[in-house]
Amino acid sequence: MPKDIHMLVSMINMKLRDDDMQLSHVLSIYDLDETEFMKRLDENEYFYDESTNQIKTK
């Protein structure tokens, strides 16, 4: 997994978009803990928008 938050967000958003997956499924594929992932997003001014199924900046 990319350590750079921007690369990580880009990769996850690509999977969400291109493979039409839900976030929980993508995270399970990469063996990422959802709580830790959401915390990391928040710490870096990102959030997951369920209505668009995308990670966005705050």
Buried (B, 14 or more C-beta within 10 A) or exposed (E): EEEEBEEBBEBBBEBBEEEEBEBEEBBEEEEBEEEEBBEBBEEEEBEBEEEEBBBEEE
